[in-house]
Amino acid sequence: MAEYRLDKFLALNGVGTRSQVKELIRKGLIRINGEAAKKPEQKIDPQKDQITAEGRILNFSETVYYMLHKPAGVITATDDKRHQTVMDLLEEKRTDLFPVGRLDIDTEGLLLITNDGETGHRLLSPKRHVDKTYYVETDSPIPSDAGERFAAGLDLGDFTSMPAHFELLSPNSGKLTIHEGKFHQVKRMFEAVGTTVVYLKRLTMGPLVLDETLEKGAYRKLTETEVEAIRTI
C-alpha cells in the first residue's frame, strides 16, 4: 500500500476537511503509533502505522466496493444541495468514493459505489457492452411484438439501441437486458413501443446481481468473488 500524506488519509476516512484535520493535529488529537502527529504533510503507511483520531482507530482499504440497493427519491450523485444523494446513505464518509453510472431519481435497484476508477470506467465503457437487466412495470399492456422490436434494435432518434433481450412476466411487466446505458434509455425504449414505464428497478450490472436481502437504502461490501468478476471484465 502506498504512503499517504496524513491530512489526505484523514480526509479520506471522513475525519474532516484538511483545515479541520489541521486543527485536530494542533490540539494533539491525531496520533500515529501512539505519538501525537506533528504536521499535516507527514507521510504515513496505513498498512504499517496505526492512526487514531480522537481515540478512534482508523482502518483504510486501498480500494473498496459497495453494492447499494438504491431507493426511489435519492439521486445518483456525490453531492447535491436539494436532494439526498446515494453517498448520503453510506456511513463511511470517504471523499474518494463515487457511484458507477447513474440511476434516475425514481429508479431503484443495483448501484455500485467504489473508488476504483479503472474498474468503474470499464463497466461503463460503450466498447465493452456490459449487460444491465431491469425489471419494468408499465401503465398499459406491453405490445405482443415488443420483444421482437427490442431484439431488432429501436431507432430512438439520437441513436439506435443495440439488440436487447426482453422477457414478458405479465401483461404489464417484464425484464429487459440492454448493453448500453444512454440517458432514460429503458423508458424511451418502452415509449417507442407504445407504453409508459411506471416502475423501474435495475437487477444486474455485468456480473453483479442485486442482493435481494438488502433492504432499500442498505448496502454491503462486495464479496471477493464479486470483486474478481468486475475486475476481469
C-alpha positions in Angstrom: 0.0 0.0 0.0 1.3 3.4 -0.9 2.2 6.1 1.6 -0.2 9.0 2.1 0.0 12.5 3.5 -1.6 12.4 6.9 -4.1 15.1 6.1 -5.2 13.3 2.9 -5.6 10.0 4.7 -7.7 11.6 7.5 -9.9 13.3 4.9 -10.4 10.1 3.0 -11.6 8.5 6.3 -14.1 11.2 6.9 -12.3 12.8 9.9 -12.8 16.2 8.4 -11.7 18.7 5.9 -8.0 19.4 5.6 -8.4 22.6 7.7 -10.4 20.7 10.3 -7.7 18.0 10.3 -5.0 20.6 10.8 -6.8 21.9 13.9 -7.1 18.4 15.3 -3.4 17.8 14.8 -2.7 21.2 16.5 -4.7 20.0 19.5 -2.8 16.7 19.7 -5.9 14.6 18.9 -4.4 12.8 16.0 -1.9 10.1 16.9 0.5 7.9 14.9 1.6 4.7 16.6 0.7 6.3 19.9 2.6 9.5 19.3 0.9 12.9 18.7 1.2 13.8 15.0 3.2 16.9 14.3 2.2 18.2 10.9 -0.5 17.6 8.2 2.0 16.7 5.5 3.6 13.9 7.5 3.8 10.7 5.5 2.1 7.6 6.8 1.7 4.0 5.6 -1.9 2.8 6.6 -0.7 -0.8 6.4 2.1 -0.4 8.9 1.1 2.6 11.0 -1.8 2.8 13.5 -3.6 6.1 13.1 -6.1 7.3 15.7 -8.4 10.3 15.6 -9.7 11.4 19.0 -9.1 7.9 20.2 -10.7 6.1 17.3 -8.6 3.7 15.3 -8.8 4.4 11.5 -8.8 1.5 9.1 -8.2 2.1 5.5 -8.6 -0.1 2.4 -6.9 1.0 -0.8 -9.9 0.1 -2.9 -13.4 -0.5 -1.7 -16.5 -1.8 -3.5 -20.1 -1.4 -2.2 -23.3 -2.8 -3.6 -26.2 -0.4 -2.8 -29.9 -1.1 -3.1 -30.8 2.4 -4.3 -34.3 3.6 -3.3 -36.5 5.9 -5.3 -36.3 9.6 -4.3 -32.5 9.5 -4.0 -30.3 10.9 -6.7 -27.2 9.3 -8.1 -24.6 12.0 -7.3 -21.8 12.6 -4.9 -23.2 15.9 -3.7 -26.5 17.9 -4.1 -27.9 20.9 -2.2 -31.5 20.0 -2.8 -31.8 16.2 -2.7 -30.5 13.3 -0.7 -27.8 11.5 -2.7 -26.7 7.9 -2.7 -23.5 8.9 -1.0 -25.6 10.2 2.0 -26.7 6.6 2.5 -23.2 5.5 3.4 -21.9 5.5 6.9 -18.3 5.7 5.6 -17.8 9.3 4.5 -14.7 8.9 2.3 -14.3 11.6 -0.3 -12.8 9.3 -2.9 -16.0 7.2 -3.4 -18.3 7.6 -6.4 -21.3 5.8 -7.9 -20.6 3.9 -11.1 -23.0 5.2 -13.7 -26.4 6.6 -12.7 -30.0 5.6 -12.0 -32.8 8.2 -12.3 -34.2 9.6 -9.1 -37.3 7.4 -9.4 -35.4 4.2 -10.4 -34.5 1.6 -7.8 -32.0 -1.2 -7.6 -28.4 -2.2 -8.0 -25.8 0.5 -7.8 -22.0 0.0 -7.4 -20.1 2.5 -5.3 -16.3 2.4 -5.3 -13.1 4.4 -5.5 -11.7 2.1 -8.3 -11.8 4.5 -11.3 -10.3 2.0 -13.7 -12.9 -0.7 -13.0 -15.7 1.8 -13.0 -14.6 3.1 -16.4 -14.6 -0.5 -17.8 -18.1 -1.2 -16.6 -19.4 2.0 -18.3 -17.3 1.8 -21.5 -19.5 1.7 -24.6 -16.9 -0.6 -26.2 -17.5 -3.4 -23.6 -21.3 -3.6 -23.9 -21.8 -4.6 -20.3 -25.2 -6.1 -19.8 -27.7 -4.4 -17.5 -31.0 -6.1 -16.6 -34.1 -4.1 -15.4 -37.4 -5.1 -14.0 -40.1 -3.0 -15.6 -43.7 -2.2 -14.9 -45.8 -0.2 -17.4 -49.1 1.7 -17.3 -50.7 -0.4 -20.0 -50.2 -3.9 -21.5 -46.9 -4.3 -23.3 -47.4 -5.0 -27.0 -47.0 -8.6 -28.1 -44.3 -7.6 -30.6 -42.2 -5.6 -28.1 -39.7 -8.5 -27.6 -39.1 -8.7 -31.4 -38.7 -5.0 -31.7 -36.3 -4.8 -28.8 -34.3 -7.6 -30.3 -34.1 -5.8 -33.7 -32.9 -2.5 -32.1 -35.0 0.6 -31.9 -34.5 4.0 -33.6 -34.8 6.4 -30.7 -33.9 9.5 -32.7 -30.4 10.4 -31.5 -29.3 6.7 -31.5 -30.4 3.2 -32.4 -30.4 0.8 -29.4 -28.4 -2.4 -29.7 -30.4 -5.6 -29.8 -31.9 -6.2 -26.4 -33.5 -9.2 -24.7 -36.9 -9.0 -23.2 -38.8 -11.5 -21.1 -42.5 -10.8 -20.5 -43.6 -11.6 -17.0 -47.2 -10.4 -17.1 -49.2 -8.2 -19.4 -47.7 -5.1 -17.7 -44.3 -6.2 -16.6 -41.1 -7.8 -17.7 -37.3 -7.9 -17.7 -35.2 -6.0 -20.2 -31.5 -6.6 -20.7 -29.7 -3.8 -22.6 -26.0 -3.4 -23.5 -25.7 0.4 -23.3 -26.7 3.0 -20.7 -28.0 6.0 -22.5 -30.0 8.7 -20.8 -33.5 7.4 -19.9 -32.9 4.6 -22.3 -35.2 1.9 -20.9 -38.1 4.4 -20.5 -37.5 5.7 -24.1 -37.5 2.1 -25.5 -40.9 1.3 -23.9 -42.3 4.6 -25.1 -41.1 3.7 -28.6 -43.3 0.6 -28.5 -46.3 2.4 -27.2 -46.3 2.1 -23.4 -45.0 4.1 -20.4 -42.8 2.8 -17.6 -44.2 3.4 -14.1 -41.7 1.4 -12.1 -38.1 0.6 -12.9 -35.5 -1.4 -10.9 -32.0 -2.5 -12.0 -31.4 -6.1 -11.2 -27.9 -6.7 -12.7 -24.9 -4.9 -14.0 -22.4 -7.1 -15.7 -21.6 -10.0 -13.3 -23.1 -8.2 -10.3 -26.6 -9.3 -9.3 -28.6 -7.3 -6.8 -28.6 -9.0 -3.4 -32.3 -9.2 -2.7 -31.6 -9.5 1.1 -30.6 -5.8 1.0 -33.4 -3.5 2.1 -33.9 -0.4 0.0 -31.2 2.1 1.1 -29.0 -0.6 2.5 -25.6 -1.6 1.2 -22.8 -4.2 1.7 -19.2 -4.7 0.6 -18.8 -6.9 -2.5 -17.5 -10.4 -1.9 -14.0 -11.4 -3.1 -15.7 -13.4 -5.9 -17.8 -10.3 -7.0 -14.7 -8.1 -6.9 -12.7 -10.5 -9.0 -15.6 -10.7 -11.5 -15.9 -7.0 -12.1 -12.1 -6.5 -12.2 -11.8 -9.0 -15.0 -14.5 -7.6 -17.3 
